Amino acid sequence: MSARRDTKKEELEVTEDIDLENFHDVDGSRAHFSSTFGLVLSCMGCVVGTGNIWRFPRIVANNSDETGGLVFLIVWVIFLFLWSSPLLMLEYGTGRYTKKAVLGSFREFIGDKHIWCGAWISMVTFAISCFYSVVLGWCFYYFIYYIGHALPVKEDEARATFKDFAEESHWPVLTHFLAILLSGLCVTKGVKTIERVSVVLVPLLLLIVLFTFVWSLTRKFGDKGIEFLFTPHWNSFLEPRVWVDAISQNAFDTGAGMGLMIPYSAYMTRQNGIVKYGYLIPATNNLISLLCGITIFGTVFSSLIESRPSYTQADIINIMKDSGPASTGLTFIWMPVLFQTIGDFGRVMAILFFLSLSFAGLTSLMSNFELVTKTLEDFGLSRKFGMPLAITVTFLLGLPSALDINFLTNQDFVWSFALVINGGMLWYMAVRFGVGRFRRFVVNAYSENDWKLTPVWQFIITILVPIQALVIIIWWGIDLITNESGDGEKWYEFGRETLVMTLTQWFVLMLILILINVAYLKIRDRMRGQDFMLGRETDPLLLPSSGYVTSGDVENSLTISRDLKGNLIEQKL
C-alpha cells in the first residue's frame, strides 16, 4: 500500500512540474474561435434564449404571492454567485484543457469508472433539449402567425390563440421538427457555423429585448407591475419551492451544470480569459432575464388595470399563474397584447420579437446539439453521421412534449431541477481530481491575460456547492412529504411535479447509465485482455496530451497514455 501511495505522489509531482506551454497546440492544430467578439456572442447565444424570455417571468410569477416577488429575485441572485458562476468556471476550465465534450473530459480527469457521471450531465441536458425544441417551435409558429393575423386586443383573445395552438392541435409536432432541423444544420461545421450564426442573431435579439423593455416602461400603470416585482414578502424565504425554483432557474438561465460550456470552451485557447467569462457572461445573462421579467410584469399589470380596474394584485397574479399549465403561455399571451398598444407599428414589432425569440432559442439549442455531436465525435462517430442521429433521437423523444403540454411541464420541472445534481457531478469531478490543483494548474497557470481564480472559488466549490445541493433537495422532499405541497398533488402520486415522479425519472436514468458504464468496463477489459479486476482503480496522471496512464505504465515511460477507446498510445512530452 505504501509503494502505491509513493507512486501516486511521484505522479502528482511530475504533473505539477510539467511545462504548461506544451499542454496543447492552440495555434493551429485545433479549431478555435476566430475572435473574442465571436466567442463572447457565441457563449451568450448558448445561454440567452427562451429561458430568459419565456421561462424566467413565469417562474417568478409562480413564486410570487399577493405581496410581491422580491424574495425570489434575492435568492436567484445569491445562487448566481454561489452556484452558477463557480460551476461555469469548472466547465470553462475543463473544456479548454481537455478539448473534449463532457464524457471525454470526465474520463480524462477521473477515469473510466466515472464516465457515467459525465453521461448523467449530458443526458439531463439532452432531456432538456427535447422539450426546449418544442418551445422554440412555438416561437416559430407565433412569428408566422402574426404575419397573417392581427394582434389580440385583450388577453382573452391571446389566451385562446395559445390554447388552440399549443394545447388543442398537432402543429407543435411540425414546429418541433423544424426547430430541431435548423439547430442541427447550424452546427454542421462546428465552431465556424456556431460563431457566424451567433454574431448575426445575438445582437439582433438584444436590441429587440432592449426596445421592448423601454417601451413597457412607458405604459400607463406599468410601474405597478415593477413595484410588485420588487416588493418583498419576507416569509417566502421559508418556502422550499422558492429556493428550488431559484437555483434551477439560475442554472437554466446561465447554463451552469448543463455541460454546454465544456464543448464550447474546447474551441478556446489559453489566451481566452475564462475567469472573466465565467463572471461577466452569467451576470449579463441574468440582467437580460431581469429586463424580460420587468417587461412582462409591467405589461400584464398595465393591461389588466386598464381593462379591469376592480382587479387587485392577487387577482392579477392569479391570472398570470393561470396562463397555461404552470404559466407556460405567459410570454406568448401577454407580449402580443403589449405590442398591440403600440399601434400599427406594434404588429411589426411583434413579428420581430418572436423572430428574435426564435433566434434566441435557436442559438441555445445549437449548443445542445454541439454537446451531443462533439460527444459522439470523441467516441469516433464523425459529425456528418452524429448530427443526423442527434436530430432523429431528439425529435422522437420530444414528441410527447409536443403532443401534451402537461408532459412538457413535467419534463421542464424534472430535468431543470436535475441541474442541481449536475452541479454535484461537476463537484465530484473537481474533488476527485483536486479542486486546488484544478484552480492552480488547469485554470491559473494555463491562462494568459486573465483574472486569477482565487481560493474563495475553491472554498465555494469544495464546501458550499455540495451543501447547497443536499439542503435544497432534502428540504424540498421533506416539505412535500409533510405538507403535501406542490400543485395540489400528493407527494406519492405520479403527478406533474411530485416527489415520486421526479425521483423515479432520476433513478431510472442513473441506473441505466451506471449499468452501461459497468458493461463498458467489462467489455473493454475483456477486449484488451488486461488482468486487472473491475473494482481496482486506475490512477490518473495529467499529461500534456491529456491522457491517462496506470501506475504500472509510469514505471516504464511517461510517454504512454490512453485514448477514449482505452487503447495505449505514445505521446511526446
BELSUL-V394269 format. One record per pair of residues at least 6 apart in sequence whose C-alpha atoms are under 8 Angstrom apart, sorted by sequence separation. I is the first residue (numbers start at 0). J is the second residue. D is the distance in whole Angstrom. If there is no record, write none. Layout:
# BELSUL-V394269
i:I j:J d:D
i:I j:J d:D
This chain:
# BELSUL-V394269
i:32 j:38 d:6
i:62 j:68 d:7
i:94 j:100 d:7
i:97 j:103 d:8
i:98 j:104 d:8
i:106 j:112 d:8
i:151 j:157 d:6
i:164 j:170 d:7
i:165 j:171 d:6
i:186 j:192 d:6
i:215 j:221 d:7
i:216 j:222 d:7
i:235 j:241 d:7
i:236 j:242 d:8
i:249 j:255 d:8
i:250 j:256 d:7
i:251 j:257 d:8
i:254 j:260 d:8
i:304 j:310 d:7
i:320 j:326 d:5
i:322 j:328 d:5
i:323 j:329 d:7
i:339 j:345 d:5
i:375 j:381 d:7
i:376 j:382 d:6
i:400 j:406 d:5
i:401 j:407 d:7
i:478 j:484 d:7
i:479 j:485 d:7
i:483 j:489 d:5
i:484 j:490 d:8
i:488 j:494 d:6
i:491 j:497 d:7
i:493 j:499 d:6
i:494 j:500 d:6
i:524 j:530 d:8
i:540 j:546 d:7
i:541 j:547 d:7
i:553 j:559 d:8
i:561 j:567 d:5
i:562 j:568 d:7
i:94 j:101 d:8
i:97 j:104 d:6
i:106 j:113 d:7
i:164 j:171 d:7
i:185 j:192 d:6
i:186 j:193 d:6
i:250 j:257 d:8
i:303 j:310 d:7
i:319 j:326 d:7
i:322 j:329 d:5
i:338 j:345 d:5
i:339 j:346 d:7
i:375 j:382 d:8
i:399 j:406 d:7
i:400 j:407 d:4
i:483 j:490 d:6
i:490 j:497 d:5
i:491 j:498 d:7
i:492 j:499 d:6
i:493 j:500 d:5
i:524 j:531 d:8
i:540 j:547 d:5
i:552 j:559 d:7
i:560 j:567 d:6
i:561 j:568 d:6
i:60 j:68 d:7
i:63 j:71 d:8
i:105 j:113 d:7
i:106 j:114 d:6
i:185 j:193 d:6
i:338 j:346 d:6
i:399 j:407 d:8
i:429 j:437 d:7
i:443 j:451 d:6
i:489 j:497 d:7
i:490 j:498 d:5
i:491 j:499 d:5
i:492 j:500 d:7
i:539 j:547 d:5
i:540 j:548 d:6
i:559 j:567 d:7
i:560 j:568 d:5
i:59 j:68 d:7
i:62 j:71 d:7
i:105 j:114 d:6
i:373 j:382 d:7
i:376 j:385 d:7
i:443 j:452 d:6
i:480 j:489 d:8
i:488 j:497 d:7
i:490 j:499 d:6
i:491 j:500 d:8
i:538 j:547 d:8
i:539 j:548 d:6
i:540 j:549 d:8
i:559 j:568 d:6
i:560 j:569 d:6
i:94 j:104 d:7
i:97 j:107 d:7
i:319 j:329 d:7
i:322 j:332 d:7
i:338 j:348 d:7
i:372 j:382 d:6
i:375 j:385 d:6
i:400 j:410 d:8
i:442 j:452 d:7
i:479 j:489 d:8
i:480 j:490 d:6
i:486 j:496 d:7
i:538 j:548 d:7
i:539 j:549 d:7
i:559 j:569 d:5
i:560 j:570 d:7
i:93 j:104 d:7
i:103 j:114 d:8
i:105 j:116 d:8
i:185 j:196 d:7
i:338 j:349 d:6
i:479 j:490 d:6
i:485 j:496 d:7
i:537 j:548 d:8
i:538 j:549 d:5
i:548 j:559 d:6
i:558 j:569 d:6
i:559 j:570 d:6
i:59 j:71 d:7
i:102 j:114 d:6
i:105 j:117 d:6
i:303 j:315 d:7
i:485 j:497 d:7
i:521 j:533 d:7
i:537 j:549 d:6
i:538 j:550 d:6
i:547 j:559 d:8
i:548 j:560 d:5
i:558 j:570 d:5
i:59 j:72 d:8
i:102 j:115 d:8
i:104 j:117 d:8
i:372 j:385 d:5
i:439 j:452 d:8
i:520 j:533 d:7
i:537 j:550 d:8
i:547 j:560 d:5
i:548 j:561 d:7
i:558 j:571 d:6
i:335 j:349 d:6
i:371 j:385 d:8
i:372 j:386 d:6
i:438 j:452 d:6
i:546 j:560 d:5
i:547 j:561 d:5
i:558 j:572 d:7
i:102 j:117 d:5
i:300 j:315 d:7
i:334 j:349 d:8
i:371 j:386 d:8
i:438 j:453 d:8
i:546 j:561 d:5
i:101 j:117 d:5
i:102 j:118 d:6
i:299 j:315 d:8
i:544 j:560 d:8
i:546 j:562 d:7
i:101 j:118 d:7
i:372 j:389 d:7
i:368 j:386 d:7
i:371 j:389 d:7
i:479 j:497 d:8
i:542 j:560 d:8
i:101 j:120 d:8
i:102 j:121 d:8
i:435 j:454 d:8
i:438 j:457 d:7
i:479 j:498 d:7
i:101 j:121 d:7
i:299 j:319 d:8
i:368 j:389 d:7
i:435 j:457 d:6
i:476 j:498 d:6
i:434 j:457 d:6
i:434 j:460 d:8
i:544 j:570 d:7
i:434 j:461 d:7
i:137 j:165 d:8
i:253 j:281 d:5
i:544 j:572 d:8
i:252 j:281 d:8
i:543 j:572 d:7
i:542 j:572 d:8
i:253 j:284 d:6
i:430 j:461 d:7
i:252 j:284 d:7
i:253 j:285 d:7
i:252 j:285 d:7
i:137 j:171 d:7
i:140 j:174 d:7
i:299 j:333 d:6
i:302 j:336 d:8
i:426 j:460 d:7
i:136 j:171 d:6
i:139 j:174 d:7
i:295 j:330 d:7
i:298 j:333 d:7
i:302 j:337 d:8
i:426 j:461 d:7
i:249 j:285 d:8
i:252 j:288 d:8
i:298 j:334 d:8
i:136 j:173 d:8
i:137 j:174 d:7
i:133 j:171 d:7
i:136 j:174 d:4
i:137 j:175 d:8
i:295 j:333 d:7
i:426 j:464 d:7
i:133 j:172 d:8
i:135 j:174 d:8
i:136 j:175 d:5
i:139 j:178 d:8
i:295 j:334 d:7
i:298 j:337 d:6
i:426 j:465 d:7
i:135 j:175 d:7
i:136 j:176 d:8
i:133 j:174 d:7
i:134 j:175 d:8
i:136 j:177 d:7
i:423 j:464 d:7
i:133 j:175 d:5
i:136 j:178 d:6
i:422 j:464 d:8
i:423 j:465 d:6
i:523 j:565 d:7
i:132 j:175 d:6
i:135 j:178 d:6
i:133 j:178 d:8
i:423 j:468 d:7
i:132 j:178 d:6
i:422 j:468 d:8
i:132 j:179 d:6
i:420 j:468 d:7
i:419 j:468 d:6
i:228 j:293 d:7
i:225 j:293 d:6
i:228 j:296 d:7
i:224 j:293 d:8
i:225 j:296 d:6
i:224 j:296 d:5
i:225 j:297 d:6
i:23 j:96 d:8
i:190 j:263 d:8
i:224 j:297 d:4
i:223 j:297 d:7
i:224 j:298 d:8
i:221 j:296 d:8
i:222 j:297 d:6
i:224 j:299 d:7
i:190 j:266 d:7
i:221 j:297 d:4
i:224 j:300 d:5
i:220 j:297 d:8
i:221 j:298 d:6
i:223 j:300 d:6
i:224 j:301 d:7
i:212 j:290 d:6
i:216 j:294 d:8
i:221 j:299 d:8
i:223 j:301 d:7
i:212 j:291 d:7
i:215 j:294 d:6
i:218 j:297 d:8
i:221 j:300 d:6
i:218 j:298 d:7
i:220 j:300 d:7
i:221 j:301 d:5
i:324 j:404 d:7
i:209 j:290 d:8
i:212 j:293 d:7
i:216 j:297 d:7
i:220 j:301 d:5
i:324 j:405 d:7
i:327 j:408 d:8
i:208 j:290 d:8
i:212 j:294 d:5
i:215 j:297 d:6
i:219 j:301 d:6
i:208 j:291 d:7
i:211 j:294 d:7
i:215 j:298 d:6
i:218 j:301 d:7
i:325 j:408 d:7
i:413 j:496 d:7
i:220 j:304 d:7
i:324 j:408 d:7
i:412 j:496 d:7
i:49 j:134 d:8
i:220 j:305 d:8
i:49 j:135 d:7
i:409 j:495 d:5
i:408 j:495 d:7
i:409 j:496 d:6
i:413 j:501 d:5
i:417 j:505 d:8
i:406 j:495 d:7
i:405 j:495 d:7
i:413 j:504 d:8
i:263 j:366 d:8
i:263 j:369 d:8
i:259 j:366 d:6
i:262 j:369 d:7
i:259 j:367 d:7
i:262 j:370 d:6
i:259 j:370 d:6
i:262 j:373 d:7
i:258 j:370 d:8
i:215 j:337 d:8
i:124 j:257 d:5
i:123 j:257 d:7
i:124 j:258 d:7
i:120 j:256 d:7
i:121 j:257 d:7
i:120 j:257 d:6
i:121 j:258 d:7
i:120 j:258 d:6
i:207 j:351 d:7
i:208 j:352 d:8
i:207 j:352 d:6
i:207 j:355 d:7
i:204 j:355 d:5
i:41 j:193 d:7
i:203 j:355 d:7
i:204 j:356 d:7
i:41 j:194 d:6
i:44 j:197 d:6
i:40 j:194 d:8
i:204 j:358 d:7
i:200 j:355 d:8
i:204 j:359 d:7
i:38 j:194 d:7
i:41 j:197 d:5
i:37 j:194 d:6
i:40 j:197 d:6
i:41 j:198 d:7
i:44 j:201 d:6
i:101 j:258 d:6
i:201 j:358 d:7
i:32 j:190 d:7
i:37 j:195 d:8
i:40 j:198 d:6
i:43 j:201 d:7
i:200 j:358 d:6
i:201 j:359 d:7
i:31 j:190 d:7
i:32 j:191 d:8
i:68 j:227 d:7
i:69 j:228 d:6
i:200 j:359 d:7
i:30 j:190 d:7
i:37 j:197 d:7
i:67 j:227 d:5
i:68 j:228 d:5
i:69 j:229 d:5
i:101 j:261 d:6
i:37 j:198 d:6
i:40 j:201 d:6
i:66 j:227 d:7
i:67 j:228 d:6
i:68 j:229 d:6
i:69 j:230 d:5
i:70 j:231 d:5
i:100 j:261 d:6
i:101 j:262 d:7
i:162 j:323 d:8
i:201 j:362 d:8
i:257 j:418 d:7
i:32 j:194 d:7
i:36 j:198 d:8
i:67 j:229 d:7
i:68 j:230 d:6
i:69 j:231 d:5
i:70 j:232 d:6
i:99 j:261 d:7
i:100 j:262 d:5
i:200 j:362 d:8
i:256 j:418 d:6
i:67 j:230 d:5
i:68 j:231 d:6
i:69 j:232 d:7
i:70 j:233 d:7
i:99 j:262 d:6
i:255 j:418 d:8
i:256 j:419 d:7
i:66 j:230 d:7
i:67 j:231 d:5
i:68 j:232 d:7
i:71 j:235 d:8
i:82 j:246 d:8
i:98 j:262 d:7
i:158 j:322 d:7
i:251 j:415 d:7
i:257 j:421 d:7
i:66 j:231 d:7
i:67 j:232 d:6
i:70 j:235 d:6
i:100 j:265 d:8
i:197 j:362 d:7
i:250 j:415 d:8
i:256 j:421 d:5
i:66 j:232 d:6
i:70 j:236 d:7
i:83 j:249 d:7
i:90 j:256 d:8
i:94 j:260 d:7
i:95 j:261 d:7
i:98 j:264 d:8
i:99 j:265 d:6
i:196 j:362 d:8
i:256 j:422 d:5
i:74 j:241 d:8
i:75 j:242 d:8
i:78 j:245 d:7
i:83 j:250 d:6
i:87 j:254 d:8
i:94 j:261 d:4
i:98 j:265 d:4
i:161 j:328 d:7
i:248 j:415 d:7
i:251 j:418 d:8
i:255 j:422 d:7
i:64 j:232 d:8
i:74 j:242 d:7
i:78 j:246 d:6
i:82 j:250 d:8
i:87 j:255 d:5
i:90 j:258 d:7
i:93 j:261 d:6
i:94 j:262 d:6
i:97 j:265 d:7
i:98 j:266 d:7
i:247 j:415 d:6
i:250 j:418 d:7
i:86 j:255 d:6
i:87 j:256 d:7
i:91 j:260 d:6
i:92 j:261 d:8
i:94 j:263 d:7
i:95 j:264 d:5
i:96 j:265 d:7
i:247 j:416 d:5
i:250 j:419 d:8
i:256 j:425 d:7
i:71 j:241 d:6
i:75 j:245 d:5
i:79 j:249 d:6
i:83 j:253 d:7
i:86 j:256 d:6
i:90 j:260 d:6
i:91 j:261 d:6
i:94 j:264 d:5
i:95 j:265 d:4
i:158 j:328 d:8
i:161 j:331 d:7
i:247 j:417 d:8
i:71 j:242 d:8
i:74 j:245 d:6
i:75 j:246 d:6
i:78 j:249 d:7
i:83 j:254 d:8
i:84 j:255 d:7
i:90 j:261 d:5
i:93 j:264 d:8
i:94 j:265 d:5
i:95 j:266 d:7
i:161 j:332 d:7
i:247 j:418 d:6
i:74 j:246 d:8
i:83 j:255 d:5
i:92 j:264 d:8
i:95 j:267 d:6
i:193 j:365 d:8
i:244 j:416 d:8
i:247 j:419 d:7
i:72 j:245 d:8
i:75 j:248 d:8
i:76 j:249 d:8
i:82 j:255 d:8
i:83 j:256 d:8
i:87 j:260 d:7
i:91 j:264 d:5
i:95 j:268 d:7
i:243 j:416 d:7
i:246 j:419 d:8
i:71 j:245 d:7
i:75 j:249 d:6
i:90 j:264 d:8
i:95 j:269 d:8
i:157 j:331 d:8
i:158 j:332 d:6
i:272 j:446 d:7
i:275 j:449 d:7
i:157 j:332 d:5
i:271 j:446 d:7
i:272 j:447 d:7
i:274 j:449 d:7
i:275 j:450 d:6
i:157 j:333 d:7
i:269 j:445 d:6
i:270 j:446 d:6
i:271 j:447 d:7
i:272 j:448 d:7
i:273 j:449 d:7
i:274 j:450 d:6
i:269 j:446 d:5
i:270 j:447 d:5
i:271 j:448 d:8
i:272 j:449 d:5
i:274 j:451 d:7
i:62 j:240 d:8
i:154 j:332 d:7
i:157 j:335 d:7
i:269 j:447 d:6
i:270 j:448 d:7
i:271 j:449 d:8
i:272 j:450 d:7
i:274 j:452 d:7
i:62 j:241 d:6
i:154 j:333 d:7
i:157 j:336 d:7
i:182 j:361 d:6
i:186 j:365 d:6
i:270 j:449 d:8
i:181 j:361 d:8
i:182 j:362 d:7
i:185 j:365 d:7
i:189 j:369 d:7
i:92 j:273 d:7
i:91 j:273 d:6
i:154 j:336 d:7
i:182 j:364 d:6
i:183 j:365 d:7
i:186 j:368 d:7
i:153 j:336 d:6
i:178 j:361 d:7
i:182 j:365 d:5
i:186 j:369 d:6
i:151 j:335 d:6
i:152 j:336 d:6
i:88 j:273 d:7
i:150 j:335 d:6
i:151 j:336 d:6
i:179 j:364 d:8
i:183 j:368 d:6
i:378 j:563 d:6
i:58 j:244 d:7
i:88 j:274 d:6
i:91 j:277 d:7
i:150 j:336 d:7
i:182 j:368 d:7
i:377 j:563 d:7
i:378 j:564 d:7
i:152 j:339 d:6
i:150 j:338 d:8
i:151 j:339 d:7
i:88 j:277 d:5
i:150 j:339 d:6
i:58 j:248 d:8
i:87 j:277 d:6
i:141 j:331 d:8
i:85 j:277 d:8
i:55 j:248 d:7
i:84 j:277 d:6
i:84 j:278 d:6
i:188 j:382 d:8
i:187 j:382 d:7
i:150 j:346 d:6
i:187 j:383 d:7
i:55 j:252 d:8
i:84 j:281 d:7
i:149 j:346 d:7
i:83 j:281 d:8
i:187 j:386 d:7
i:50 j:251 d:7
i:51 j:252 d:6
i:145 j:346 d:7
i:50 j:252 d:6
i:79 j:281 d:8
i:79 j:282 d:8
i:183 j:386 d:6
i:145 j:349 d:7
i:146 j:350 d:7
i:183 j:387 d:8
i:46 j:251 d:8
i:47 j:252 d:7
i:145 j:350 d:6
i:46 j:252 d:6
i:47 j:253 d:8
i:183 j:389 d:8
i:46 j:253 d:5
i:142 j:349 d:8
i:143 j:350 d:8
i:183 j:390 d:6
i:46 j:254 d:6
i:142 j:350 d:5
i:45 j:254 d:8
i:141 j:350 d:8
i:142 j:351 d:8
i:180 j:390 d:7
i:142 j:353 d:5
i:179 j:390 d:6
i:141 j:353 d:6
i:142 j:354 d:6
i:45 j:259 d:8
i:139 j:353 d:7
i:179 j:393 d:7
i:138 j:353 d:6
i:139 j:354 d:7
i:179 j:394 d:7
i:138 j:354 d:7
i:42 j:260 d:8
i:138 j:356 d:6
i:139 j:357 d:6
i:176 j:394 d:6
i:138 j:357 d:5
i:175 j:394 d:7
i:42 j:263 d:8
i:136 j:357 d:8
i:135 j:357 d:6
i:175 j:397 d:8
i:135 j:360 d:6
i:135 j:361 d:7
i:172 j:398 d:7
i:175 j:401 d:7
i:132 j:360 d:8
i:243 j:471 d:6
i:172 j:401 d:5
i:242 j:471 d:7
i:243 j:472 d:8
i:171 j:401 d:5
i:172 j:402 d:7
i:171 j:402 d:7
i:56 j:288 d:8
i:132 j:364 d:7
i:169 j:401 d:8
i:239 j:471 d:7
i:243 j:475 d:7
i:51 j:284 d:8
i:55 j:288 d:6
i:59 j:292 d:8
i:131 j:364 d:8
i:169 j:402 d:7
i:31 j:265 d:8
i:32 j:266 d:6
i:51 j:285 d:8
i:31 j:266 d:4
i:32 j:267 d:6
i:56 j:291 d:7
i:239 j:474 d:6
i:240 j:475 d:7
i:30 j:266 d:6
i:31 j:267 d:6
i:35 j:271 d:8
i:51 j:287 d:7
i:52 j:288 d:7
i:55 j:291 d:8
i:56 j:292 d:5
i:128 j:364 d:7
i:166 j:402 d:8
i:239 j:475 d:5
i:29 j:266 d:8
i:31 j:268 d:7
i:39 j:276 d:8
i:43 j:280 d:7
i:47 j:284 d:6
i:51 j:288 d:5
i:55 j:292 d:7
i:166 j:403 d:7
i:42 j:280 d:8
i:46 j:284 d:7
i:166 j:404 d:6
i:52 j:291 d:6
i:56 j:295 d:7
i:128 j:367 d:6
i:165 j:404 d:7
i:239 j:478 d:7
i:47 j:287 d:8
i:51 j:291 d:7
i:52 j:292 d:8
i:56 j:296 d:8
i:39 j:280 d:8
i:43 j:284 d:7
i:26 j:268 d:8
i:125 j:367 d:7
i:25 j:268 d:6
i:124 j:367 d:7
i:25 j:269 d:8
i:66 j:312 d:8
i:125 j:371 d:8
i:65 j:312 d:6
i:66 j:313 d:8
i:65 j:313 d:5
i:64 j:313 d:7
i:121 j:370 d:7
i:121 j:371 d:8
i:65 j:316 d:7
i:64 j:316 d:7
i:63 j:316 d:8
i:60 j:316 d:7
i:60 j:319 d:7
i:61 j:320 d:6
i:60 j:320 d:6
i:57 j:319 d:8
i:57 j:320 d:7
i:61 j:325 d:7
i:129 j:393 d:5
i:133 j:397 d:7
i:61 j:326 d:7
i:128 j:393 d:7
i:129 j:394 d:7
i:132 j:397 d:8
i:60 j:326 d:8
i:129 j:396 d:6
i:130 j:397 d:6
i:133 j:400 d:7
i:57 j:325 d:8
i:58 j:326 d:8
i:125 j:393 d:8
i:129 j:397 d:4
i:133 j:401 d:6
i:57 j:326 d:5
i:101 j:370 d:8
i:57 j:327 d:7
i:100 j:370 d:6
i:130 j:400 d:6
i:103 j:374 d:7
i:129 j:400 d:8
i:130 j:401 d:7
i:57 j:329 d:6
i:102 j:374 d:7
i:54 j:327 d:8
i:56 j:329 d:8
i:57 j:330 d:8
i:100 j:373 d:6
i:101 j:374 d:7
i:53 j:327 d:8
i:56 j:330 d:8
i:99 j:373 d:7
i:100 j:374 d:5
i:103 j:377 d:6
i:99 j:374 d:7
i:53 j:329 d:7
i:53 j:330 d:6
i:100 j:377 d:7
i:130 j:407 d:6
i:52 j:330 d:7
i:53 j:331 d:8
i:99 j:377 d:7
i:130 j:410 d:7
i:130 j:411 d:7
i:127 j:410 d:7
i:126 j:410 d:8
i:127 j:411 d:7
i:127 j:414 d:6
i:126 j:414 d:7
i:127 j:415 d:7
i:124 j:414 d:8
i:123 j:414 d:6
i:123 j:417 d:7
i:123 j:418 d:7
i:120 j:418 d:8
i:123 j:421 d:8
i:120 j:421 d:5
i:119 j:421 d:7
i:52 j:356 d:8
i:120 j:424 d:7
i:49 j:356 d:6
i:117 j:424 d:7
i:48 j:356 d:7
i:116 j:424 d:6
i:48 j:358 d:8
i:49 j:359 d:6
i:48 j:359 d:4
i:49 j:360 d:5
i:47 j:359 d:6
i:48 j:360 d:5
i:47 j:360 d:8
i:48 j:361 d:8
i:48 j:362 d:7
i:44 j:359 d:7
i:48 j:363 d:6
i:47 j:363 d:7
i:45 j:362 d:6
i:46 j:363 d:6
i:44 j:362 d:5
i:45 j:363 d:4
i:44 j:363 d:6
i:45 j:364 d:8
i:109 j:428 d:7
i:45 j:365 d:7
i:108 j:428 d:7
i:41 j:362 d:8
i:45 j:366 d:6
i:109 j:431 d:7
i:105 j:428 d:7
i:109 j:432 d:6
i:108 j:432 d:6
i:86 j:422 d:7
i:89 j:425 d:7
i:86 j:425 d:7
i:86 j:426 d:8
i:89 j:429 d:8
i:96 j:441 d:7
i:93 j:441 d:8
i:92 j:441 d:6
i:92 j:442 d:6
i:85 j:456 d:6
i:85 j:459 d:7
i:86 j:460 d:8
i:85 j:460 d:7
i:81 j:459 d:7
i:81 j:463 d:7
i:82 j:464 d:6
i:81 j:464 d:7
i:119 j:508 d:8
i:119 j:509 d:7
i:119 j:512 d:7
i:118 j:512 d:7
i:115 j:512 d:5
i:115 j:513 d:6
i:115 j:515 d:8
i:115 j:516 d:6
i:114 j:516 d:7
i:113 j:516 d:8
i:112 j:516 d:7
i:112 j:517 d:8
i:112 j:520 d:7
i:111 j:520 d:7
i:112 j:536 d:8
i:15 j:440 d:7
i:19 j:444 d:7
i:20 j:445 d:8
i:19 j:445 d:6
i:110 j:537 d:7
i:110 j:538 d:8
i:110 j:539 d:7
i:109 j:539 d:6
i:108 j:539 d:7
i:107 j:539 d:8
i:108 j:541 d:8
i:110 j:547 d:8
i:107 j:545 d:7
i:107 j:546 d:6
i:107 j:547 d:7
i:97 j:545 d:6
i:96 j:545 d:8
i:106 j:563 d:8
i:103 j:563 d:7
i:22 j:542 d:7
i:23 j:543 d:7
i:22 j:543 d:4
i:23 j:544 d:7
i:21 j:543 d:6
i:22 j:544 d:6
i:22 j:545 d:8
i:19 j:543 d:7
i:17 j:542 d:8
i:14 j:540 d:7
i:17 j:543 d:8
i:14 j:541 d:6
i:14 j:542 d:7
i:11 j:540 d:7
i:10 j:540 d:6
i:7 j:538 d:7
i:7 j:550 d:7
i:10 j:553 d:8
i:6 j:550 d:7
i:3 j:550 d:8
i:21 j:572 d:8
